[in-house]
Amino acid sequence: MAFDIILYENASEDNRVTKALSERLTLSGTLKENTSIINPAILLQASMANITQCNYFYIPAFGRYYFLRDVISRTANLVEIQGHVDVLSTYAAQIKGNRAVISAQENNWNLYLNDGSIRVYQKTLVGTLAFPNPLSSNFNYVLLLAGRGAGTGGGE
């Protein structure tokens, strides 16, 4: 089974979802016998000089991106390339489409999610304050409490 392979030069780290790719060439290749779709071994009619400029490839028939792990010269114009699937780039659209609740992040965290990394204390603070002026029976009074007490951990 022959299929197209697009070879790239990848300038990004392996753990980056969106890679910085420069397309180098498109070739037709065939899978070697007893190979997998995760770690394929592919035979290409190409010169070794063209392939050594590449470190990444895409197979549209499989819909997967691969890291180029090894290049083996079989004959003058027959090259075997071995790859390993890049899961992050292959499923980048699904990864970016996910929505999640992040319980811990370097600079921004949610205190309502108790993950054990931030200690939160809840203590009752009872205080008695005297009114500065005596209460008169000619008026109705409404008592409002607002703010936080010192040392309560906030959130009250």
HUVEN-V44594 format. One record per helix or strand. SS is the DSSP state (h for helix, s for strand). FROM is the first residue (numbers start at 0). LEN is the number of residues. If there is no record, write none. Layout:
# HUVEN-V44594
SS_FROM_LEN + SS_FROM_LEN
This chain:
# HUVEN-V44594
s_1_9 + s_20_11 + s_40_5 + h_47_4 + s_55_4 + s_63_10 + s_77_8 + h_86_4 + h_91_6
